[in-house]
């Protein structure tokens, strides 16, 4: 570690900029919409923790080496918060990335069980430091902050959290082939550089400023992503479906495009019998089932109401039939294991065409007709 001369004016400017960046981020979230997804709660947690940390860090430098018992207590409180806050942001970042990728609450609970162990050790170290052990930090008789013998533990934990999210992102790209979440490096690179710089050079206040910039980067990307996502199902929306079709047909390369259109059977009956909240749950359930089949060349969309489309690029009709069977199997498995008041049933049809002579409107109309033919045929069989 290198000791730099503490220039209070520079610290005040850096942390004031960080606070301003966070205020912009929070205001943009209000303007966009109130986030209902659990990932939004994790993000807001990181924002508020960082907001308070910028204030706390400024305070620690202002009162450093000032006399008095109250100052001594404040030094312990503010520095304890800063170490716990940086690790807490690391944990929330892992949970945030994981839930954006996998949409799984059980996975979040598993991560918490793993990450809470080193975090509990950090808390124990800091409690011991109140009695002068100097594990993470200490405040000497002159009320001067001194880094402890095991302060590297705190930094290492944060670095590990960043590394975990990088691994999650790489695995997700290999699994899906297209990113349904923000690029992780938008957050990690500024945060990592700031944390390393502040870890190596005591007196340099850039860690929380860089974290504020990282959070703003993520917020801006999420704002753009929200415009292409269906909030209820978690899938891409009709706008993005149209954009994908234009993207596929704008290249000179001739491709085979296949698509499956789905419609939830008796959806109106479910709404009338159980209420719209249960109807919303049906849409969410279908979204979760379809998100499991996303690959590099297969993307699911909710195009409106209880209608969904699965786009399948460069695959044969046989593979489309297999995909339909896979979806039906997932629906059957859900019905066998669910405790919800409804059972699922869907009508599906697929269509294919080449991009050489492609009309998106004609393709979608053809797909729509085939799906309703299948739905009518299914209802006729039930009546018989």
Secondary structure as UniProt FT lines:
FT   STRAND          2..3
FT   HELIX           8..32
FT   HELIX           38..63
FT   TURN            64..65
FT   HELIX           69..102
FT   HELIX           105..129
FT   TURN            130..132
FT   STRAND          137..139
FT   TURN            141..142
FT   STRAND          145..147
FT   TURN            149..150
FT   HELIX           151..176
FT   HELIX           185..200
FT   STRAND          201..202
FT   HELIX           207..226
FT   TURN            227..228
FT   TURN            231..233
FT   HELIX           238..250
FT   STRAND          256..264
FT   TURN            265..266
FT   HELIX           267..274
FT   HELIX           276..291
FT   TURN            292..293
FT   STRAND          298..304
FT   TURN            305..306
FT   STRAND          307..313
FT   HELIX           317..337
FT   STRAND          346..354
FT   TURN            356..357
FT   HELIX           360..383
//
